[in-house]
């Protein structure tokens, strides 16, 4: 493109997917196998029927992403539906999947209005469609997408003929405050990271002496899950076993309990037997079911394969038709377990599960830290984890709340005087206000993003819209949108590897006028080398 995009990347907390999105993704992987992303062709026209959609009609194929949560509209507001997408900025894989998600919404829901953070007003790039033939535009736009300079919706606006409305819902002054806070906070990292690394090294050197074997094992499992080397199911099963040994009830963790139940059912479903029973049941339905409901069921089966109907909706229809046809599912035990597995999994709320995982792990740490010395060290490590993420600007909203709930800074930093000099402690203490300004600036934008999004919806009258923000904004924005009474579907694009922080920061600096495109290109080359 001859001119750089007007919209800048967001400085909205962590650039990688939130913990809720990671948990939602892991749940999706438990249910479905990954498939190759296939970008579809631009539809020639929109059917009016496509625009009359319900919240339950918004389905995201597992190869593209995951539905984190759904909220039906209030009785007084059947429209619009907002699909709130938790974006992973400058993550090429996530952006590719987001392209696919947007295309499906365009084709199946006649989506036109895409609301974005990082800009105010019309941020369309459709004018670039006239800068060259389609194949050339695709080639150039793809390189910008890889570099993180273009986002998925901007890519589509350049390489398609979709009649899109790209609208920035920021207030420029607030956004600039957030960018300025980012630049200030980032300037402190070079001096603060070595100090925190020294505390980490010294504190972890004490764990073999002060922690019990059970607590050491718990910390190892938690670290493996955080780093992605242990999957969600494996981590949950390990936490469950420790909780059982310690006599801790899971009554306060219903989503966690459902996950364990689903995992147990999953192990009792041999695929070959399941397929045999499915074929046998369909043969029986063909003979006993009424033709019209049977044809509806077959159409629903195709919709599941196409990614336009959820598995739990199909299973509910299958059970209902079998009952209406006088067929008992007791004769199909593996299929029955599979249906229970789908139903159990569908009831799991990823956002609540992520919170329950943290709460249970924290409770187990408290129980397993049986001596005053181990309790003190455990508290210090928890505070250190928050401080490291604060300095690196990657706290999730939930983690930032925990940081804010800590005792006064002087009280808990005083515990670090064993590891640091008085000057180092003062440096950390002095840096906290600048770091917190970054997160506070991000939070102040949330209400404005929702206010401007709702105003644009009212102006356009669009029945379906997409709102794309970073994961850090999602909890508050979800709450605010629910209060507005709209239908809401929260979606996270599928991501198998974390965002390259160096690239994300280089793009943000470049787009906000504090860096160069050469720095972005260097970060891209560095990321390619590291993945090799």
N, C-alpha and C positions, 0 to 999 in steps of 0.2 A: 504494500500500500504506500501511496505517495505521502500520506500524512499519518502521524501516529494517532491511535485511538484517543478520544477525548476523555474517556472514563479511566480513572486510575484504580489500581488494585486497592483492596480494603485493608485498613490496619485495624482489624477487629479482634485482637487477642491472638489465639493460636491459629496458625495457617493450616495446620493439618486437621483432619476430621476430629470432631469431638469424641469423648469417650462414649457418649450415647450412640453416635453414628457407628463407632467401631463395634459396639455390642449388637446393634441392629444388623450390621454387616455379617457378624459372626453367626447370628441367628439365621440369616438368609442362607449362609453356606451350609448350615445344618440341614436345611430343607431342600436345597436345589443345587445341582451341579452347574458350574460356570459354563457359559457357551460363548462362541465368538460373536463379537459385536458386528451387526450388519446394519449399515446406514441405509435407510430407505430413500426412495425417490420423492421428490416434491409432489404433493397432490395437485391435480389440475384445478380443483375447485373444492369448496367447502359445502357440505350438506347441512342445512339448518338443523336436522335431527342430531347431528354430532354435538351441537352446542347445548343440548339439554341433557346434562350429565349430573349424576349424583356422586357424593363422596366415595361410595363403595365402588364406583366405576373406575376410579383412578388406581390402576394397577401398574406396578413397575416390575419388569422381568428381572429375575435375580442376576442375570449377566450384566445388567446395567446399574442396578442400585437396589435400595430397600426402602420400604415404607416404615418410618420410625413410629409414627402415630397418626391416628385419624380422629377428627372431631366433627360430628354432625352439626349442621347449622341449627340455631335456635328456632323455635316454632314461628317466630315473627320474621325470620330471615332465611328463606330457602335458597337465596343466591346472594352474592356470588360464591364460587369455590376458589380458594387460594391454595395453590400448591407451593409450599414453602420449602425451597431446596437449600440444604446445608452444603455450601460450596467448599471444596478444598482448593484454595487459591494456588495457582501456578503449579498444579499437579496435573501433568499431561494425561495420565490415565483417567483421572477423575473428570477432566474436561471432555475427553473422548466419550465417556459414558454419559456425561451430561448432555452432549450433543444428541445422543440416541434417545435419552429421556425426553428432551424437548421436542424432537421430531415425532415421537409417539403421541405426545400431548397435542401437537399441531394437527396430526392426522386424525386422531380419535376424538379430540375434544374441540377442534377448531380453535386452538389457542392462538391468540394474536398478541396479547398484552404481556410483556415480560418486564417486571419491575426489578431494578437492580440498585445495590448500594454503590458508593464510590463516585457518584455523579448526581447532578441536579438537572431535571428537565429532559429534553430530547437528547439521547445519546446514541441515536441510530448511526450505523455505518453503511446503510443501504446505498448511499451515494457512491461508494467504492465499487459497486457492481458495474459501473460504467468504465472502470479503469483497465479492462482487459477481458479476454474470453474466459469462460467458466473454468476451464482446466488450469489456466495460468493463475486465476484468482485462488483456486483450491491449493495449488502448489505453494504459493507465497503465504496464504493464510495459515496453512498447516505448519509452516516453519515458525510463524509468529505464535501459533497455539502451543507448539512445543517449547518455545522460549518463555511462555507464561505471559507474554505481552498482550495477546488476545485471549479473551474468555470464550466459553462455548457459545453463548448467545451472540457475541460479536462475530464469531466465526460463521455461524449460520446466517447472520444478517448480510455477510459479504458473499457467501458462496451459494446461496439459495435464492429462489424467487418467492419465498414466503412473505406474505403481507404483515410483517411484524411491527410492533410498536415497542421500541426499547426506551424505557423511561427511568431516569435516575430519581430516586426518592430521598436523596440526601438534602441537608441544608448545608451549603458550601462552607459557611463559617464554622459549624460544628465539626465538619469533616476535616477541615484544615487544622483545627485544634488537635484532633486525634493524630493527624500526621505529624504535627510538630511535637506532640508528646512521644510519638514513636521515635523520632529522630533523637530527641533528648535522652530517652531511655536506652536506646541502642548505643549511644556514645559512652554509657557507663559500663557496658558489658566487658570490655577489654580489661578493666581494672578489677571488676567484681568476681568474674568467673574463676580466676586463680585462687582468690580468697576462699570461695565456696568449695573449690576442689580440695584445698588443704583441710577444711573441716570434714569433708566427706572421707578423705583418706584416713584421717586420724580417728574419726568415729567408727568407721567400718572395721578398723584394726582391732577395736575393742569387742566387736560382736562375738567372736569365737570364745572369748573368756566370760562374757556376761550373759549371752543369750543361751537358752536351752536348745537342745537339738531340734525340738519341735518348732520353736520360734524361728530358728535358722532356716529350717525347711520351708516354713510358711513364707518367709521373706524371699527365698529363692524362687518359689512358685509365683509369687506376686510379681517379681521382677521379670520372670520369663513371660508372663501374660502381658505385662506392660510393653515389653520389647517385641511381642508378636511371635515368640518362639514356642509358646504354649497356647493352644486354642481355647476358646471360651468354654466348650464342654469339658475339656480336661481340667481347666482351672476350677470350674464349678464343682466337679466331682471331688477334687482334692479338698476344697474348702468344706464341702459337705461331710467328708469323712472326718476332718478335724473337728467340726462342729458336733458331730455325733459322739466322738470320743470325749469331748468336753461337756456333754450333756446340754448343749445349747439348742433350744427349739427353733425351728424355722417358721413358726407361726407368724412372726413379724416380717417374713420375707416370702410372700406368696409367689412372686414372679420367679424367684430363685428356686422355690420348691417345684414350680411347674417345669422349669428347665430340667431339673434332675429327673422328674417323672418322664418328660419327653425323651431324655437320653436313655432311660431304662427301657422305654417302649421301642426306641430305635434299634436297640440290640436284639429285639425279639421279632424282627421283621425281615426274614430272608427274602431277597428280591425275587428269586425264581418262584417261590411259593406264592408270593404276592401277585405276580403276573398270572399264574395259573388260576388263582381264585378270582381275579378281576375278569379274566376271559370267561370263566364258568358263570359268574354272576351276570355278565352281559348276555350270555346265551340264554340264561333263564329269564332275564328281563325281556329279551326279544320275543319269547314265547308267551309271557304272562302280562306284560305291561301294555297299557293303552298306547296306541300309535303316536298320538300327539305329544304326551309328556315324554315318551321315549325319544322322539325326535329333538325335543328341547334339551334333553340330557346329552344327547350326542353332540348337539351344537355347543353346549357348555364344555364338553370334553375338548372340542377343537379350540374353544376360547382359552382354556387353560394352557394348551400347547402354544397358542399365539401370545400368551402373556397378557390377555385382556380380562381374565377372570381368575380370582384367587383359588387356591386349592381347597381352602376351607369351605368356600361357597359351593364348589362342585361336590364335595363330600356330603354337605348338608342336603343337596338335591338328590344325590344318589341314595342316601338313607331314606329320604322321604318317598322316593319312587318305589324302592324295595318294599317298604311298609305298605304303601297303597296297593302294591301288586301281590300282597300276601306272601312275601318272601322273607324268611327270617335270616338275618345276617349271622346268627350263631353258627351256621354251617360253614362260615367263612372266617375262621378265627384270626388268621393273619391279616386279612383285609380289615377286620374289625379293629385290630390293634393299630393298623395304619391310620384309620379314620380317627381313632382316639389320639394318636400321635399328632396328627394335623390339627385337631381341635385344641389339644393342650398347648401346642406351639403357638397357635394363633392368638391365644389369650395372653401371651407374654408381652408386656409393655417394655420395650427396650430402655426407655428413659428411666422407668422405675427399677428395672433390673440392674442397670449400671449403678444406681444409688444403693440398691440392696447389696451388691457385691462389695462396694466400698465400706458400707456400714458393718457387714458381717466380718470382713477382713480386719477392720479396726477393733471390733469386739474380741475377735480371736487373739489379736496382738495383746490386748489388755489382759486377757485371761492367761496367756502363755508367758507374759512378762511377770514372773512370779516374785522377783526380788526388787527392792527399791532401786538398786543400781541398773537393772535391766529396764525398769520402767522409765527411769530418767533418760537412759540412752535411746529407748524407743520413742519417747517424746521428742528428743532432739533430732532424730532421724526424720520424723514426720515433718517437723518444722523446716528442716533442711531441704526436704523434697519440695515443699511449697516455695521456699526461698529461691531454689535453683530455677524452678519454672517461672517464678515471678521475674527474675533477672533475664531469663531467656524469652520472655514475653509469650509464653505458651501455657499459661494457666487456663483451665476450663472455667466456665462460670461457677460451677459447683466448688472447684478448688479455690477460686478467688473468695467465695463466701467463707470458706474455712480459714483462709488467711486473715480475712477481716475479723473473724471471731477469736483470733489468738489474743492472749493477754497483751498488755501494753508492750511496745517494742523493747523497752529497757529491761523488762522482766525476763523475757525469753532469750534475748541476745546475751544477757548476763551469764547464761549457762554455757555460752560458747567461749568464755574467757580462758578455759583450759587449753583451747586450740589456737586462739588468735591473740594478737597484741592489742593493746588499747587503741592504737591508731587504726588497725584494721576494723575493729568493732565500730569505731566512730565513722569510718568510711561507709560501712554497710548501713548504719543508722541514718546517715545523711542522704543516702541514695534512695531510701524508701519513698519519700514524697514524690520524686520524679517518676518512679516506677508506677506508683499508684495512680498518678495523673493519667497515664496511658489507659489503664483499665476504666477509670472513671469517665474519661472522655468517650470511650467506646460505649459505655452504658448510657450516657446521655443521648446518644444517637438513636437508641432503640425506639423510643416513643415517636420521634420524628419520622423514622422510616415507616412505621405503621400508619401514622397520620397522613403522610404524603401518599402512601400506597392506597389507602382507603379513598382519599380525595380523587386520585386518578381513576380508580374503579368507578366511582360515582359519576365522574365526568364522561367516561367512555361507555358505561353501561355494559361492559364485557361480563359475561356470566362465569368465565373461567380465566384466571390469571396466574402467572408464576411470579413468586417473589424469591430472589436469589440473594442470600447473605452468607457470610462466614458462620461457622458453627458456634462461635462465641456468642453471637447474638440470638441464637435460636431459642433458648428457654424463655427469655423475656418476651421476644416477639411472638412466640407461640401463645403465651399467656395473654398478651394484649389482643391478638387476633381472636382468641376464644371469647374475650370480653366483647368484641365487636359483633359476635353472633354469626360470623361467616362459617361456611363449611371449610374445613381445613384438613389438608393432607401434608404431613411433614416427610420429606424424602431426603435420603442421603445417597449420592452416587457411590458406586462400588469402587473401593480403593484397596489394592493389595500391598502397596508400600507407601511409607510416609512421604509427605511433601519434603522436597529438598529445601531446607531452611535458608541455605545460602542463596538459592535462586529466588525464593519468595522475597527475601529482603532486598536483593538486587533489583528485582522488578519494582517493588514498592518505592525504593529510592529513585529509580529512573523515572517512573511515572509521576512522582511528586516533585520532580525537579531537583532532587538531591543526589542523583547519580547519573551514570552514563550507560548507553546501550552496550558499550564495550564490556562493562562490568556484568551485564546480563549475559552476553555471549560467553564470557569467561566462566560464569556460573553454570551455564548449560553444558559447556565442554567438561567442566569438573564433575557434573552430575553423571554424564555419560560414562566417564572414566571410572567413577566409583561403582556404578551398576555393573560394569564389566568385571 
